Amino acid sequence: MPLKMGVATVTMNRPPVNSLNTEHLETLHRTFIRLENEKCRGMILTSSSPTVFSAGLDIREMYKPELEKARKFWRTLQDMWLKLYSSPYPTVAAINGHAPAGGCLLSLSCEYRVIVPKVRMGLNETQLGIVAPQWFQDCMRNAIGEREAEKALIAGRMFSSEEALKVGLVDEIAQNKEECIQKAEAFLASQANLPMLARKTVKLGFRHQTLSRLLTGREADTKIFIDYIFQPKVQKGLEMYLQSLSKKAA
Ligand SMILES: CCCC/C=C/CC(=O)SCCNC(=O)CCNC(=O)[C@H](O)C(C)(C)COP(=O)(O)OP(=O)(O)OC[C@H]1O[C@@H](n2cnc3c(N)ncnc32)[C@H](O)[C@@H]1OP(=O)(O)O
């Protein structure tokens, strides 16, 4: 995590697809705490993969899990997201590859998004037979508005880079990762002279409702997750999905 002029570039590096397991989520959570403590001036979130930003939650954490491990996984996801979404420093996602589901959530939790061409992003949970949690849905709604979010979430729509720009899911398209980072740095530079306290207060004001909804309902949210994934038909669906991903690789 190099800090250049107070700006950190956090590069996810969990091959092959940066899927988010408990350990990876803990690492991200610790990183965001550290950046806050070190009074970081801005953060760029990106990936070391040439084709994938993040494949979202690690499906293996949800497939035939032990109850306590599944609870821990979900609480760690909540912790990580609460830290990122409420970060006092400006945040940009340099989306240098596909960003389905939890990968899309990570980028939606940043303030500004730059994407490379020919990749897809979106909350595709419906297509997997699972339901994007309310706070995932809130993040989508906050980015693209009620009507577009409703359509996208019901369909589990994956947007192309161009479609994402058109609907406001991302702010810019860059030609490649290098330009993505340059545009991310330019956004952070545009924020650098703003009074930090005022900036942070306005950001948290806008995000307060979405954050409070999870903060006041964390246990209920965890219970919904646990009750949902332990259903036999959901487990069957996850099994088939994992098989389809593996077959593709074979
Ligand atoms: C109430 C419940 C709410 C739960 C909320 C869930 C939110 C989520 O985030 S669910 C996760 C949804 N994610 C996806 O649907 C993405 C699935 N992956 C893909 O579409 C593709 O992998 C990719 C477009 C991201 C990349 O494609 P690429 O061709 O480069 O790689 P693959 O050959 O498909 O995959 C390589 C390797 O990685 C495994 N894998 C891929 N995604 C996941 C994942 N999310 N979790 C675990 N493992 C994953 C894939 O099986 C391959 O593994 P093997 O090499 O061992 O076969």
The ligand as an SDF file (V2000), in Angstrom:
LIG
                    3D

 57 59  0  0  0  0  0  0  0  0999 V2000
  -28.3720  -13.4480    1.2650 C   0  0  0  0  0  0  0  0  0  0  0  0
  -27.1340  -13.8070    0.4830 C   0  0  0  0  0  0  0  0  0  0  0  0
  -26.4500  -12.5820   -0.0690 C   0  0  0  0  0  0  0  0  0  0  0  0
  -25.1420  -12.9170   -0.5880 C   0  0  0  0  0  0  0  0  0  0  0  0
  -24.4920  -11.8500   -1.3780 C   0  0  0  0  0  0  0  0  0  0  0  0
  -23.5550  -12.1640   -2.2760 C   0  0  0  0  0  0  0  0  0  0  0  0
  -22.7890  -11.2290   -3.0400 C   0  0  0  0  0  0  0  0  0  0  0  0
  -21.7010  -11.8430   -3.8710 C   0  0  0  0  0  0  0  0  0  0  0  0
  -20.6970  -11.2240   -4.0770 O   0  0  0  0  0  0  0  0  0  0  0  0
  -21.9180  -13.4470   -4.4650 S   0  0  0  0  0  0  0  0  0  0  0  0
  -20.5820  -13.7020   -5.6060 C   0  0  0  0  0  0  0  0  0  0  0  0
  -21.0160  -13.3510   -6.9750 C   0  0  0  0  0  0  0  0  0  0  0  0
  -19.9290  -13.4040   -7.8980 N   0  0  0  0  0  0  0  0  0  0  0  0
  -20.0710  -13.8100   -9.1450 C   0  0  0  0  0  0  0  0  0  0  0  0
  -21.1370  -14.1550   -9.5930 O   0  0  0  0  0  0  0  0  0  0  0  0
  -18.8390  -13.8120   -9.9880 C   0  0  0  0  0  0  0  0  0  0  0  0
  -18.5020  -15.1860  -10.4280 C   0  0  0  0  0  0  0  0  0  0  0  0
  -17.2870  -15.1760  -11.2380 N   0  0  0  0  0  0  0  0  0  0  0  0
  -17.2650  -14.7800  -12.5030 C   0  0  0  0  0  0  0  0  0  0  0  0
  -18.2220  -14.3550  -13.0890 O   0  0  0  0  0  0  0  0  0  0  0  0
  -15.9340  -14.9090  -13.2100 C   0  0  0  0  0  0  0  0  0  0  0  0
  -15.1070  -15.7200  -12.4190 O   0  0  0  0  0  0  0  0  0  0  0  0
  -15.2080  -13.5610  -13.4670 C   0  0  0  0  0  0  0  0  0  0  0  0
  -15.9620  -12.7890  -14.5690 C   0  0  0  0  0  0  0  0  0  0  0  0
  -15.1190  -12.7250  -12.2060 C   0  0  0  0  0  0  0  0  0  0  0  0
  -13.7730  -13.8540  -13.9670 C   0  0  0  0  0  0  0  0  0  0  0  0
  -13.8320  -14.7360  -15.0600 O   0  0  0  0  0  0  0  0  0  0  0  0
  -12.5210  -15.5460  -15.5000 P   0  0  0  0  0  0  0  0  0  0  0  0
  -12.8860  -16.2550  -16.7500 O   0  0  0  0  0  0  0  0  0  0  0  0
  -11.3540  -14.6600  -15.4830 O   0  0  0  0  0  0  0  0  0  0  0  0
  -12.2570  -16.5580  -14.2890 O   0  0  0  0  0  0  0  0  0  0  0  0
  -13.0120  -17.9440  -13.9880 P   0  0  0  0  0  0  0  0  0  0  0  0
  -12.4000  -19.0110  -14.8430 O   0  0  0  0  0  0  0  0  0  0  0  0
  -14.4750  -17.7780  -14.0750 O   0  0  0  0  0  0  0  0  0  0  0  0
  -12.6500  -18.1810  -12.4590 O   0  0  0  0  0  0  0  0  0  0  0  0
  -11.3480  -18.5460  -12.0550 C   0  0  0  0  0  0  0  0  0  0  0  0
  -11.4460  -19.3480  -10.7640 C   0  0  0  0  0  0  0  0  0  0  0  0
  -12.0240  -18.5170   -9.7590 O   0  0  0  0  0  0  0  0  0  0  0  0
  -13.1990  -19.1520   -9.2250 C   0  0  0  0  0  0  0  0  0  0  0  0
  -14.1910  -18.1120   -8.8710 N   0  0  0  0  0  0  0  0  0  0  0  0
  -14.6800  -17.1460   -9.6580 C   0  0  0  0  0  0  0  0  0  0  0  0
  -15.5100  -16.3560   -8.9910 N   0  0  0  0  0  0  0  0  0  0  0  0
  -15.5670  -16.8320   -7.7230 C   0  0  0  0  0  0  0  0  0  0  0  0
  -16.2410  -16.4310   -6.5450 C   0  0  0  0  0  0  0  0  0  0  0  0
  -17.0580  -15.3560   -6.5020 N   0  0  0  0  0  0  0  0  0  0  0  0
  -16.0530  -17.1600   -5.4320 N   0  0  0  0  0  0  0  0  0  0  0  0
  -15.2340  -18.2320   -5.4220 C   0  0  0  0  0  0  0  0  0  0  0  0
  -14.5490  -18.6620   -6.5140 N   0  0  0  0  0  0  0  0  0  0  0  0
  -14.7170  -17.9680   -7.6530 C   0  0  0  0  0  0  0  0  0  0  0  0
  -13.6770  -20.0590  -10.3410 C   0  0  0  0  0  0  0  0  0  0  0  0
  -14.4740  -21.0820   -9.8320 O   0  0  0  0  0  0  0  0  0  0  0  0
  -12.3650  -20.5590  -10.8840 C   0  0  0  0  0  0  0  0  0  0  0  0
  -11.8920  -21.5180   -9.9520 O   0  0  0  0  0  0  0  0  0  0  0  0
  -11.1200  -22.8440  -10.4210 P   0  0  0  0  0  0  0  0  0  0  0  0
   -9.9370  -22.3610  -11.1770 O   0  0  0  0  0  0  0  0  0  0  0  0
  -10.7810  -23.5460   -9.1580 O   0  0  0  0  0  0  0  0  0  0  0  0
  -12.0870  -23.6110  -11.2680 O   0  0  0  0  0  0  0  0  0  0  0  0
  1  2  1  0
  2  3  1  0
  3  4  1  0
  4  5  1  0
  5  6  2  0
  6  7  1  0
  7  8  1  0
  8  9  2  0
  8 10  1  0
 10 11  1  0
 11 12  1  0
 12 13  1  0
 13 14  1  0
 14 15  2  0
 14 16  1  0
 16 17  1  0
 17 18  1  0
 18 19  1  0
 19 20  2  0
 19 21  1  0
 21 22  1  0
 21 23  1  0
 23 24  1  0
 23 25  1  0
 23 26  1  0
 26 27  1  0
 27 28  1  0
 28 29  2  0
 28 30  1  0
 28 31  1  0
 31 32  1  0
 32 33  2  0
 32 34  1  0
 32 35  1  0
 35 36  1  0
 36 37  1  0
 37 38  1  0
 37 52  1  0
 38 39  1  0
 39 40  1  0
 39 50  1  0
 40 41  1  0
 40 49  1  0
 41 42  2  0
 42 43  1  0
 43 44  1  0
 43 49  2  0
 44 45  1  0
 44 46  2  0
 46 47  1  0
 47 48  2  0
 48 49  1  0
 50 51  1  0
 50 52  1  0
 52 53  1  0
 53 54  1  0
 54 55  2  0
 54 56  1  0
 54 57  1  0
M  END
$$$$
